[in-house]
Every structure is written in C-alpha cells, then in structure tokens.
C-alpha cells in the first residue's frame, strides 16, 4: 500500500474500521505527537502492532501538539509527521486529530486495544473509562530516555546521543 493511502480522515477511518471489524480483526490504537521519529517510536509501534491485527496511529495535530508540548513544538508539521509514521511497516493507518485529550477519539472509534507509550500514564483516571468501553490498555513504550523531549535536550546540549 502506498504510504499516502495509509493517511485517512476520521470519516475514512470509520469506513476502514467497519470492514476490518466485520472480518473479526483486533484493532489497536497508538496515539501521540511522533515528532522527530527515533528508535523508541519504532519499537513502541512494532510492539503495538503485535497486540492485534491492525495498528492505527492517532496523531496529534500541530495545534494539539503545541498545547501538549509547548511553544516550539512540534518541530515537524502534522502532514510531515503523518507521512513519516505511515512509512513505518508496523503501521496500517494514520489519522490526525485536534484534541489534546485522547479520550474523545477513543470513545468515537472504540479500538480493542490502546497501546500506551513511554509517556502515557497507565494509572490515569481514564483507565476505568477505557475498560468500561471494552478497551484494553497494553504497555508497549520504552523508557523516557527514548523520548523526543530527551533527544531535543541532548541536541541542544551538543551531544550526539550515541
């Protein structure tokens, strides 16, 4: 599949998920900013894909990323980030969303599994709500040393991070 075909609108994602659910496939969501892709992202997404049959990455829009990460972020536009994430083999689809809070999109699409990355709080109060919607949370992220924020800090200090 062409990478561009993996990037869907919300309406397009509804259509695709309907087909996959009819076929009995397990839908996994991973969400985040995915600014400056690094090995931690790739490991997280590969582990997320292993949790089901289909991996959808829910990508924070530029406005949502700024709200979550502060001024100066994201470094790459939402379109550039979507193209990069879609190019990862483990990823089946990407959808961009404007909410800083992930719960509305999880309520809307109700994936079978939410793959929680390194910066996700598994003890978040929304965990009970996820369970109430039948969404299982799977910890698939690495440590905070793999974070984009840590990478940016190393670059600013002039370290190569190897």
The 8 nearest C-alpha neighbors of each residue, nearest first, counted from 0:
[[1, 2, 4, 5, 3, 91, 86, 85],
 [2, 0, 4, 3, 5, 86, 85, 6],
 [1, 3, 5, 4, 85, 86, 0, 82],
 [4, 2, 5, 1, 6, 82, 85, 0],
 [3, 5, 1, 2, 6, 0, 7, 92],
 [4, 6, 92, 3, 2, 93, 85, 7],
 [7, 5, 93, 4, 3, 92, 94, 85],
 [8, 6, 94, 11, 12, 93, 5, 9],
 [9, 7, 11, 10, 94, 12, 6, 95],
 [8, 10, 12, 11, 13, 7, 94, 95],
 [11, 9, 13, 8, 12, 14, 7, 15],
 [12, 10, 8, 14, 9, 13, 7, 15],
 [11, 13, 9, 15, 14, 10, 7, 16],
 [12, 14, 10, 16, 11, 15, 17, 9],
 [15, 13, 11, 17, 12, 16, 10, 18],
 [16, 14, 12, 18, 17, 13, 11, 19],
 [17, 15, 19, 13, 18, 14, 20, 12],
 [16, 18, 20, 14, 15, 19, 13, 21],
 [19, 17, 21, 16, 15, 20, 22, 14],
 [20, 18, 16, 22, 21, 24, 17, 15],
 [19, 21, 23, 22, 17, 24, 18, 16],
 [20, 22, 18, 23, 19, 17, 24, 16],
 [21, 23, 19, 20, 24, 18, 17, 25],
 [24, 22, 20, 21, 19, 25, 18, 52],
 [23, 25, 20, 19, 52, 22, 26, 53],
 [26, 24, 51, 52, 111, 53, 27, 23],
 [25, 27, 53, 111, 110, 51, 52, 24],
 [28, 26, 112, 54, 110, 113, 51, 53],
 [29, 27, 55, 113, 56, 54, 114, 110],
 [30, 28, 56, 114, 113, 57, 55, 115],
 [31, 29, 57, 56, 58, 28, 32, 59],
 [30, 32, 58, 33, 59, 57, 29, 56],
 [31, 33, 59, 34, 58, 64, 30, 60],
 [34, 32, 31, 36, 35, 80, 58, 40],
 [33, 35, 32, 36, 73, 75, 74, 80],
 [36, 34, 33, 37, 147, 75, 74, 80],
 [35, 37, 34, 33, 40, 38, 147, 41],
 [36, 38, 39, 40, 35, 41, 145, 147],
 [39, 37, 41, 40, 42, 36, 145, 43],
 [40, 38, 145, 42, 37, 41, 141, 43],
 [41, 39, 43, 38, 42, 37, 44, 36],
 [40, 42, 38, 44, 43, 39, 45, 37],
 [43, 41, 45, 39, 40, 44, 46, 38],
 [44, 42, 140, 40, 46, 139, 41, 45],
 [45, 43, 47, 41, 46, 42, 48, 40],
 [46, 44, 42, 48, 47, 89, 43, 41],
 [47, 45, 49, 43, 44, 48, 139, 42],
 [46, 48, 44, 49, 50, 114, 45, 139],
 [49, 47, 45, 54, 50, 46, 51, 89],
 [48, 50, 46, 47, 51, 45, 52, 44],
 [51, 49, 48, 47, 27, 46, 52, 112],
 [52, 50, 25, 49, 53, 48, 27, 26],
 [51, 53, 25, 24, 26, 54, 48, 50],
 [52, 54, 26, 51, 27, 91, 25, 48],
 [55, 53, 27, 91, 48, 90, 28, 26],
 [54, 56, 92, 28, 93, 91, 27, 57],
 [57, 55, 93, 29, 30, 28, 58, 92],
 [56, 58, 30, 94, 95, 93, 29, 55],
 [57, 59, 95, 31, 32, 30, 56, 94],
 [60, 58, 32, 96, 63, 64, 31, 95],
 [61, 59, 97, 63, 62, 77, 96, 95],
 [60, 62, 64, 77, 63, 65, 76, 73],
 [63, 61, 65, 60, 64, 66, 97, 59],
 [62, 64, 99, 66, 60, 65, 97, 61],
 [65, 63, 67, 61, 66, 62, 59, 68],
 [66, 64, 69, 68, 62, 72, 63, 67],
 [65, 67, 63, 64, 69, 68, 62, 99],
 [68, 66, 64, 65, 69, 63, 99, 62],
 [67, 69, 65, 64, 66, 72, 70, 73],
 [70, 68, 65, 66, 67, 72, 71, 64],
 [71, 69, 72, 65, 68, 66, 73, 64],
 [70, 72, 73, 69, 74, 65, 68, 64],
 [73, 71, 74, 65, 70, 69, 68, 64],
 [72, 74, 75, 64, 34, 71, 61, 65],
 [73, 75, 72, 34, 71, 76, 35, 61],
 [76, 74, 73, 79, 80, 34, 77, 35],
 [77, 75, 79, 78, 80, 61, 73, 74],
 [76, 78, 80, 60, 79, 61, 81, 75],
 [77, 79, 81, 76, 80, 82, 75, 95],
 [80, 78, 82, 76, 81, 77, 75, 83],
 [79, 81, 77, 83, 78, 82, 84, 76],
 [80, 82, 78, 84, 79, 83, 85, 77],
 [83, 81, 85, 79, 80, 84, 78, 86],
 [84, 82, 80, 86, 85, 81, 79, 87],
 [83, 85, 81, 86, 87, 82, 80, 90],
 [84, 86, 82, 87, 83, 2, 81, 90],
 [85, 87, 83, 84, 2, 88, 82, 90],
 [88, 86, 85, 84, 89, 90, 83, 41],
 [87, 89, 90, 86, 91, 85, 45, 84],
 [90, 88, 45, 87, 48, 44, 91, 54],
 [91, 89, 54, 88, 87, 92, 85, 55],
 [90, 92, 54, 55, 53, 5, 89, 93],
 [93, 91, 5, 55, 90, 6, 56, 54],
 [94, 92, 6, 56, 55, 57, 5, 7],
 [93, 95, 57, 7, 6, 8, 58, 56],
 [96, 94, 58, 60, 59, 57, 93, 97],
 [95, 97, 59, 60, 98, 58, 94, 57],
 [98, 96, 60, 63, 59, 99, 62, 95],
 [97, 99, 100, 63, 96, 101, 59, 103],
 [100, 98, 63, 101, 67, 97, 66, 59],
 [101, 99, 98, 102, 103, 63, 104, 97],
 [100, 102, 103, 104, 99, 105, 98, 30],
 [101, 103, 105, 104, 100, 106, 125, 129],
 [104, 102, 106, 105, 101, 107, 100, 98],
 [103, 105, 107, 106, 102, 101, 108, 96],
 [106, 104, 102, 109, 108, 107, 103, 101],
 [105, 107, 103, 109, 104, 108, 102, 132],
 [108, 106, 104, 105, 109, 103, 102, 110],
 [107, 109, 105, 106, 110, 104, 13, 16],
 [110, 108, 105, 106, 107, 111, 134, 132],
 [109, 111, 26, 112, 27, 108, 134, 28],
 [110, 112, 134, 26, 27, 25, 135, 109],
 [113, 111, 27, 135, 134, 110, 136, 28],
 [114, 112, 136, 28, 27, 29, 115, 137],
 [115, 113, 137, 29, 47, 139, 138, 136],
 [116, 114, 138, 119, 139, 137, 113, 140],
 [140, 115, 117, 119, 118, 139, 43, 114],
 [116, 118, 140, 141, 142, 119, 143, 115],
 [117, 119, 116, 120, 143, 140, 115, 146],
 [120, 118, 116, 115, 117, 121, 123, 140],
 [119, 121, 123, 122, 118, 115, 117, 116],
 [122, 120, 123, 119, 126, 115, 136, 138],
 [121, 123, 120, 124, 126, 125, 119, 127],
 [122, 124, 120, 125, 121, 126, 119, 127],
 [125, 123, 126, 122, 127, 128, 121, 120],
 [124, 126, 128, 123, 127, 129, 102, 122],
 [127, 125, 129, 124, 128, 123, 130, 122],
 [128, 126, 130, 129, 125, 131, 124, 123],
 [127, 129, 131, 125, 126, 130, 132, 124],
 [130, 128, 126, 134, 132, 131, 127, 125],
 [129, 131, 133, 127, 134, 132, 128, 135],
 [130, 132, 128, 129, 133, 127, 134, 126],
 [133, 131, 129, 130, 134, 128, 109, 106],
 [132, 134, 130, 131, 129, 135, 111, 109],
 [135, 133, 111, 129, 130, 112, 132, 110],
 [134, 136, 112, 113, 111, 130, 133, 137],
 [137, 135, 113, 112, 114, 134, 115, 138],
 [138, 136, 114, 115, 139, 113, 135, 112],
 [137, 139, 115, 114, 140, 116, 136, 121],
 [140, 138, 43, 46, 116, 115, 114, 47],
 [116, 141, 139, 117, 43, 138, 115, 142],
 [142, 140, 117, 39, 145, 43, 143, 139],
 [141, 143, 144, 117, 145, 140, 146, 39],
 [142, 144, 145, 146, 117, 141, 118, 149],
 [145, 143, 142, 146, 149, 150, 141, 39],
 [146, 144, 39, 143, 142, 141, 147, 149],
 [147, 145, 143, 149, 148, 144, 150, 39],
 [146, 148, 150, 149, 151, 35, 34, 145],
 [147, 149, 151, 146, 150, 152, 145, 153],
 [150, 148, 152, 146, 147, 151, 144, 153],
 [149, 151, 147, 153, 152, 148, 154, 146],
 [150, 152, 154, 148, 153, 149, 147, 155],
 [151, 153, 149, 155, 150, 154, 148, 156],
 [154, 152, 156, 150, 158, 155, 151, 149],
 [153, 155, 157, 151, 156, 152, 158, 150],
 [154, 156, 152, 157, 153, 151, 158, 150],
 [157, 155, 153, 154, 158, 152, 151, 159],
 [156, 158, 154, 155, 153, 159, 152, 160],
 [159, 157, 153, 160, 154, 156, 155, 161],
 [158, 160, 161, 154, 157, 153, 156, 150],
 [161, 159, 158, 153, 150, 154, 157, 149],
 [160, 159, 158, 153, 150, 154, 145, 38]]
